[in-house]
Amino acid sequence: GRELLRELGKRGYKKPVVVDADGLNAFAGEVHTLRGLLPQLIITPHPGELARLLKNDTADIQLGRARYAASIAKQLGCIVVLKGDKTLIASPQGELLTNNTGNPGMASGGMGDVLTGMIAGLAGQGLAPFAAASTGVYLHGLAGDLAAKEKGEYGLIASDLVEKIPYAIQKYH
């Protein structure tokens, strides 16, 4: 992941790139190497991943979620989606949104992969990185809420959410 991003940067790749999980873990403790690497970078860490990236404590990240999201977005010149309860979306220009969709049942394996795919899909359709991230987060949470309404929060799995994405998009429009 690390070498691929560096190679894309060297080649002047200009399209949006969404980096999550192991892609971020490859830069643990070397967050500065992401600065200016790609012009349309979107990172989607949960607090633990951001803590590893910054060589910090997860509890500290949780206490200062908005501060960390905004600071990292500005430092790296990228969009930061700090996942969790009330997911935050921060831009390098100082925009900071708090998402109000989603539920605790979404804290299960594969949910972050679905979010990454949704953001990448929206960016691939031409939405600017901040719009793709904020819309993707909102729709992801809304699909999770629709799935929870039908199946309950406990035992919710990523495929339950995926089934509800078209309905979330319909409600959004």
N, C-alpha and C positions, 0 to 999 in steps of 0.2 A: 504494500500500500504506500509506504513512504517513498520508495523509488519511483513508483508510477506517478505520484503527485509531483515529485521533483522534475521528472521528465516532461510532464505536461507543462509545468511552469517554464522550463527551459525552451520549450517549443512555442511558447506564447499562446497557449490554449486560452481562449476567451469565453467559452461557454460555461454555464453554471456547473459546479461540481459539489455534490453533497457527500460529506464524510462523517461516518458514524463509527461507534464501537472500536473494532480492532484498527481501523484506519486512524482513529485518534490515538489509540494506545501506542501506535508506532512512534508517536511524537512525544511520549511521556517524558516530562522533564526538559523538553526542548521546544516548548511552545513558540519561542521566538523564531524558529525555522519555518513556521507557517506564515509569518508576516510577509505579505505581498507575494506569496507563492503563486496564487491564482487570483485573477481579478474578480471572479464571481463565486467565491468560496462560501459554502454554507456548512457549518458544523453543528451536529446535533447530539451533544453529550448529555448523559444524565449526571447528577452531582458527583457520583463516584468516578466517572470518566474524566470530568473536569478537574477533580481533585488530583487524579493521576497525572493529567496533562500539566498541571501547575505545580506538582509535588507539594500538595497541600492536604489538608484534612477535610474529609467529606462533610463533617459537622460544621466546619467553618464555612464551606461553600453554602450549605443549607441556611446558615444564619445570615448570609449576605448575598442571597441569590441574585437580586436585581443589580447590586453593585458589581458582582463578578461578571454577570452576563454583559452588562454595558461596558465594563472595562476591557474585557477580552475582545469584544466586537471592535472597539476603537483601536486597541493595540494591534490587532491582527488585520484590521481592515476587511472584516468578513461579517457575515450574518451568523449570530449565535442563537441556537434553539436550545435553551436549558430545560430539559424535560423534567417532569415531576408534577406534583399538585400545582395547578396554576402555571403551566408551562410558560416560560418567558421567551420572547423573540426580540433580539436586540440588533440594531444596525450600527455600523461605524459612525453614522451621522448623528447618533444619539437617540434615535427612535427606540422606544421600549414598549412592547405590548405584553399584556398579561392575558392568557387564554382562559376562558371560563367554561369550556366544554371538557368532557372527560370524567372519569370516575376511578376509584381505587381498583376496580376489577381489571383495569388496563395495565396494571403492574405485573405483567406476566411475559414469558418468553415470546419473542417474535413481534410484539407490538411495536418496538422501535424500528424493526425492519420494515414494517408496513408504513410507518410514518416517513421513513427515509424514501421509500418508493413513491409515496404520494407527493412529497416535496419535489423529488426529481422529475416526476411526471408532469407536475404543474410548471416547473421551470422549463422542461423540454417543450412545453406547449407555448412558451414565449413569455410567461409571467416573469417580471423582474425578481431577483432573488429574495428580497424582503417580502414581496407580495406572495411569492410561491411558498415561502416558509410560513408566513402567518396564515394564509389560506389553508395550507396543508395541515397545520396544527389544529386549526379550528375544525376542519372537516373530519380529521382523524378522531378528535374528541367527540364530535357529534355522532359519528358512526359508532363509537364505543358506547355512547349513551343510549343510542337506539338498540344496540345489541344487549346492553344490560337491562333495558326495559323489557325486552322479550325473554331473556334467559337468566337474568339476575347477574349480579357482579361476581359472585363466587364461581370459580371455574370458567370464567370467560377466557377464551383463547383467541389467538390472532385471526383464525379463519372465521370466527363469529363476527369480528369487526369487519373483515374484508367483505362479507356478504352484505353489510349495511352501507358500504361506501356509496353505491348509486342512490340510495334513499337519502343519505346525508347531502349529496350534491343537489338532489331535487329540492330538499328543504332549504338549502342555501340560496337557491335561485328564487 
